[in-house]
Amino acid sequence: MSELTGKNLDNIAVLIDGTYIEERNNGCILRGSDNQQIYILNNSLKEKYENYLSTAQNQIQNFATVDGYISVGIHNKDFKF
C-alpha cells in the first residue's frame, strides 16, 4: 500500500467495496446492492457500526436548499425522480 493510500485510509471510518448492481438493490443498509462489502476501518467505531447494521433500516434524507432539494441515501431500485 502506498503512503498516500495509507493516509487516506486513516481518514475513512467505513468503506463500501464492490460494483453497484441495480438488480441486487434490495434496500440493504449502507450499500447500494447486496453484493457490496462493508469494511469498518476505524476500530473505535466498530461496535457502533455493527450495532447500527444489525438494527437500522435503510433511510433517505431530503434537504431543502436555495436551488431545490437534495436527497441523500440509497434509493430503492424502482425510485423515480
C-alpha positions, 0 to 999 in steps of 0.5 A, a space after each residue: 500500500 502506498 503512503 498516500 493510500 495509507 493516509 487516506 485510509 486513516 481518514 475513512 471510518 467505513 468503506 463500501 467495496 464492490 460494483 453497484 448492481 441495480 438488480 441486487 438493490 434490495 434496500 440493504 443498509 449502507 450499500 447500494 446492492 447486496 453484493 457490496 462489502 462493508 469494511 469498518 476501518 476505524 476500530 473505535 467505531 466498530 461496535 457502533 457500526 455493527 450495532 447500527 447494521 444489525 438494527 437500522 433500516 435503510 433511510 433517505 434524507 431530503 434537504 431543502 436548499 436555495 436551488 431545490 432539494 437534495 436527497 441523500 441515501 440509497 434509493 430503492 431500485 424502482 425510485 423515480 425522480 
